[in-house]
Amino acid sequence: MEDKSSADLRSVTELQRQLHDLLKQLSPERLQILADFAAYLANAESEAATQELLAIPGLLERVKQNQATPKTDYINWRTLRSDV
């Protein structure tokens, strides 16, 4: 029995092949419309991921705090764990 990720990968690969075949049939004007729509979808997906991260309580404050931490306060991980 195959796992879900390999089935998903095959499905994605098949969709990409279908899109590639269909792209060859489109006029330049339709290609531009499709490119604009793909950019819109990618932006919407990115925005959804951003909103998901912003919904994590305190995450933005922790990131800002970590960015404000002077580099001299960091410790090299190799000195903490030599077996890694």
C-alpha positions as CSV (number, residue, x, y, z in Angstrom):
1,M,0.0,0.0,0.0
2,E,1.4,3.4,-1.0
3,D,1.6,6.3,1.5
4,K,-0.5,9.5,1.0
5,S,2.6,11.7,0.3
6,S,3.7,9.6,-2.7
7,A,0.1,9.6,-4.1
8,D,-0.1,13.3,-3.6
9,L,3.3,13.8,-5.3
10,R,2.1,11.7,-8.3
11,S,-1.1,13.8,-8.3
12,V,0.8,17.0,-8.3
13,T,3.1,15.8,-11.0
14,E,0.1,14.8,-13.2
15,L,-1.5,18.2,-12.7
16,Q,1.7,20.0,-13.6
17,R,2.0,17.8,-16.8
18,Q,-1.7,18.7,-17.7
19,L,-1.0,22.4,-17.1
20,H,2.1,22.3,-19.2
21,D,0.2,20.6,-22.1
22,L,-2.6,23.2,-21.8
23,L,-0.3,26.2,-21.7
24,K,1.0,25.3,-25.2
25,Q,-2.6,25.9,-26.5
26,L,-3.2,29.3,-25.1
27,S,-2.8,32.6,-26.9
28,P,-0.4,35.2,-25.4
29,E,-3.3,37.2,-24.1
30,R,-4.7,34.2,-22.3
31,L,-1.3,33.3,-21.0
32,Q,-1.1,36.8,-19.4
33,I,-4.5,36.3,-17.8
34,L,-3.4,32.9,-16.4
35,A,-0.1,34.4,-15.1
36,D,-2.0,37.1,-13.4
37,F,-4.4,34.6,-11.8
38,A,-1.6,32.4,-10.7
39,A,0.1,35.4,-9.1
40,Y,-3.2,36.2,-7.3
41,L,-3.5,32.6,-6.0
42,A,0.1,32.5,-4.8
43,N,-0.4,35.8,-3.0
44,A,-3.6,34.6,-1.4
45,E,-1.9,31.4,-0.2
46,S,1.0,33.4,1.2
47,E,-1.4,35.8,2.9
48,A,-3.2,32.9,4.5
49,A,0.0,31.5,5.8
50,T,1.0,34.9,7.2
51,Q,-2.4,35.2,9.0
52,E,-2.0,31.7,10.4
53,L,1.4,32.7,11.9
54,L,0.1,36.0,13.2
55,A,-2.7,34.1,15.0
56,I,-0.1,32.4,17.2
57,P,-0.2,34.2,20.6
58,G,3.0,36.1,21.3
59,L,4.8,35.0,18.2
60,L,5.4,38.4,16.7
61,E,6.7,39.7,20.1
62,R,9.1,36.8,20.5
63,V,10.4,37.3,16.9
64,K,11.0,41.0,17.6
65,Q,12.7,40.2,20.9
66,N,15.0,37.7,19.2
67,Q,15.9,40.2,16.5
68,A,16.8,42.7,19.2
69,T,19.1,40.3,21.0
70,P,22.7,41.2,20.5
71,K,24.7,38.6,18.6
72,T,27.2,38.5,21.5
73,D,24.4,36.9,23.7
74,Y,24.2,33.9,21.4
75,I,26.2,30.7,22.1
76,N,27.5,28.5,19.3
77,W,25.5,25.2,19.3
78,R,28.7,23.2,18.8
79,T,30.0,24.3,22.2
80,L,26.7,23.2,23.8
81,R,26.5,19.8,22.0
82,S,29.6,18.4,20.6
83,D,27.9,15.1,19.7
84,V,25.6,16.6,17.1
